[in-house]
């Protein structure tokens, strides 16, 4: 077990920074994706709890302020290339067939 933690050339145990340097870019990219996905799931869960009435959880009159969580959710989704926008006002003018008529 001790031999696994030692470097091949020196015999000193590897410290944390040396272990991190060994990670390839692909491993770090996968880890970053999982972290971002975890943030999306967490913030989506908190937002959902704000709108769902559970019998065991009592809410106040206002239901709480989820502005920060919503901004984290939007930012995390943006890192995946997704946007949360409301295009109801632009839908009338964006259809080229309706412009000609």
Secondary structure, DSSP 8 states (H G I E B T S, - for coil): -TTTTB-SSS--B--HHHHHHHS-HHHHHHHHHHHHHHHHHHHHHHHHHHHS--TT----SS----HHHHHHHHHHHHHTT------TTTHHHH-HHHHH-
